C-alpha cells in the first residue's frame, strides 16, 4: 500500500471505469483484470436472449403464414374473374 497517488493509478482507474486510454501513457504495460459477472446478470442475459429468439420465431412464422394467405387470396381472385 502506498500513501501517494501517482499518475498511473489515475490512468488505470480511467481505463477500467470509462474504457478510455491516454496516448503515450501506459502503452508498455499490459493491464489485465478480471471482469466479475454475477449469476443474476447471467440469468438476465439468458432471459433477454430467450425473448429475442422467441420474438424472431413468432415474426418468422407470422410472415410465413401471411405469405401463404396472400397466395390463396390471389388464386381465388383470379378464378373469380
C-alpha positions, 0 to 999 in steps of 0.5 A, spaced: 500 500 500 502 506 498 500 513 501 501 517 494 497 517 488 501 517 482 499 518 475 498 511 473 493 509 478 489 515 475 490 512 468 488 505 470 482 507 474 480 511 467 481 505 463 477 500 467 471 505 469 470 509 462 474 504 457 478 510 455 486 510 454 491 516 454 496 516 448 503 515 450 501 513 457 501 506 459 502 503 452 508 498 455 504 495 460 499 490 459 493 491 464 489 485 465 483 484 470 478 480 471 471 482 469 466 479 475 459 477 472 454 475 477 449 469 476 443 474 476 446 478 470 447 471 467 440 469 468 438 476 465 442 475 459 439 468 458 432 471 459 433 477 454 436 472 449 430 467 450 425 473 448 429 475 442 429 468 439 422 467 441 420 474 438 424 472 431 420 465 431 413 468 432 415 474 426 418 468 422 412 464 422 407 470 422 410 472 415 410 465 413 403 464 414 401 471 411 405 469 405 401 463 404 394 467 405 396 472 400 397 466 395 390 463 396 387 470 396 390 471 389 388 464 386 381 465 388 381 472 385 383 470 379 378 464 378 373 469 380 374 473 374 
